[in-house]
Structures are given as structure tokens and as C-alpha cells.
């Protein structure tokens, strides 16, 4: 059935598949129009009442179709501005269907992002208004490369009480995120830097591009194997929830790491990317509290608030503060100021704590849903964080089935320093990414993909 809707404010050509059912057919027609570029980003769609009249369907059916596509990220809906087409990665309409689906998956369970739909927009706006209203005029001038003192002071208190970090304000440097912090450290340290194997390939690239030499160090069921470390100048670890295996660093390994750093004069770089999200007990304290003179602590707002803010922080041993601040000065001078002031206000008002607690509950429910739906399958890394590792027998075959179903997931194979035969295989499932309403269906598709193996 072809429909060309012209009496609703915009000309809209749809081809709903009647055999799929009215709602499913409408969803598919709209989804295809967005994927293929026939509906461009920002296009305002007809109101559900008018759409229902023109298509001869119920308004509830039209609204349900819109709601589903909003949940999947194809559409956006804001009060007062109607329903519009969201911005998606560009897709070549002449490309094979599998390529288009990979660029704009129907269900996204890739790791690395939080639920950005849960961003506390109202609280952030209040904090932003208060920050601007009280900011001195000099706040709009060039600033300290270490960052605004208001944010460094707020972080000093928050990191101490929430993560056990010893963080005087004068030892904190604000960055535009973890990647910048890692790049600055590499420029200062140089030499051989040990990195977890498996680990994120992009972070290895950052180290190499900034003059460092990467040395792999094994990760097992207790975390990074500190006994394998030698003369490296530093080791980069994710102790709260290792990426991608999800293991939490065992207490004996924590002690072994700090012993290595003290004995060798080495440095531990602690990436605490999702340390606030612990589900079986209180969050494990940061490693930095055990050896503040030998550990650089890196944290960001990317997993708690959203990557778009581009706000991160480094807590440095005293001997590195001036060197890192100088590298920051010659990198971008200083991180933007207004966001720093707003985050400081959010922390000082405890709205940040409330948001993190709410997210912790939400992600725990999602973690529990994942475990319930996958039944007896072995799922690792479930005690904390925003991702879990599901063991599979054949990664390539499972990924092919997932792609055919429009499901995007991460996989273990790409994280090894030297991929090869005999490596463990698995899917890295990010349960923070999907919108709330899309998550249950995404789990159904994941279960279908795994059960077909």
C-alpha cells in the first residue's frame, strides 16, 4: 500500500507493509525512509491525529509507532516542537542492506555509552543558570590550564567521599575527557607503557600517537597480572570494572600493583570510567587511595552524565602537576569554563549524587533484565559497570546473525593486542546505550541471536 500524504503540513511518501500489521508496517516504512535519507534530519512529521486520519488507522497505533522510533533514536519528540527526524550517521541509499543496517542499527547494545536519554536536563539547566548568575566577569577570560578552582574544589570533596580519592584541589587538572588526559600523560611520561590485554584498541592508539610504546599485560579472572610487569614507566588499568572482561581487580592484585609502583618508581594510571556503578555492594574505593603518590586517577562525566559535556579530571601525584599543566597549556590552553562552573554547582547542590544514585538503580534493573533473559548462559562482569561479557563459541558467526537482525553489539576479538587462534570469544554487551522503551525488545533480539547458535 502506497500512501502520499499532502494534507498534513508536509508531503510524506510512505509504503506501509499491510502484511506486517498496521503498527509494524508503519514503523518499518518510517524507519526505512529515515535510513535511506528520504526523510532528512530535522524534518517535522505530521501530528499523530492527522497521520491516523490520512492512513485510516487509530491514533493509538500512530502514536505507538512514533514512540517506538523515538525510543530507537530515529525520531525525537519535544513538547511544543512536535516529532522530528533525528540525526543519524549518513547512509548511502545504494549500499547493500547489511551495510546500511550496520551504520544505523535498529537495536544498539554496543558498549561505551550511558543512556543519554536520562541526562538530567532540568537539573543541569538550573545549575547552569546559577553558575552564570554568580560567575565573576573574569570567568569569561582565559583561565588556569588546570581548570576552574570552583570545579576542582567541588571534585576534591566529591571524589574523597564517593570514591576514596585523596584529591586536594591543587593536584587536580580538568580535561576535555579521558582521551585528552591519557594523551597529556603520555607526552609527559613517554617510554614503555603497559596496557591491559584485552583492552580498548583506541586507547592504545592514543598512547602511540603521543610518543609512547605499548606493552601488553595479561588480564585474568583476578584482573591485571601485576607479576608480569617489569621496567615499564607506567601501567594503565581499569580496576573497578575492567574493560572489556568486566572483572574487578582482586585485593591481592591491588596490593601487588602498588608494591610494583613503589619498588620500581613506576606509575599506575587508574581509569575509573564507570566506578560509581556497583551492584552487589558499595562501590569499590579507587586504587588511588592506597598510593596517592604513585597513582594518577582519571575520571570523567561521560558515563554519569554524557560524553557531549567533554569534562574529565586528573588527580596527579605532586611531582607531575606542573608538567601536566604545562602540557595542557600548550594543548588547548584550558577546558571551556561555563560547563566547569555548571558541574561544580551540580556537585555542590548534591544533584549530581542524586542523579548517580538514580542511574545506579536504573542500570542495575537493566543488568538484571539481561541476566533473566539470557537464562543459563555464562555472563561475566555483572557486578558493576555498564557492560557485560557473554561467552560464545564462534564470534564471527554470532556477529553475522546479529547484523542480520539489525542488532549492534561489541565483541571480544577486536580487543586483544595480538588476535589469534585459541583466544576466548565473546560478545561485549552494553546495557547503558538503549533508550528505556527499546531495551526489552533489544534483549529479545539478542536472545534470539544467541539461541540460534
Protein Blocks (a to p, Z undefined) as FASTA:
>chain_A
ZZddfkgopacdddddfknojklmmmmmmmmmmmnopacghiacddfklmmmmnopafkl
mmmmmmmmmmnopaccdehjapaddddddddfkbcfklmmmmmcfbdcbehiacfklpcf
klmmmmmmmmmmmpcfklmmccdfkbpfklmmmmmmmmmmmnopacdfklcccdebjklm
mmmmmmmngpaddddddddfklmmmmmmnopacddddddfkopafklpckbfbdcddfkl
ccfklpacdfklmmmmmmmmmmnopacdddffklmlcfkbccdddfklmmmmlcccdddf
klmnomklopacddddfklmmmmmmmmmmmnopacfklmmmmmmmmmnommmmmmmmmmm
mmmmmmmmmmmmnomaccehklgcjbdcdddfblmlmmmmmmmnopacddfklmpfbgce
hiacdddddfklpcfklmmmmmmmmmmmmmmZZ
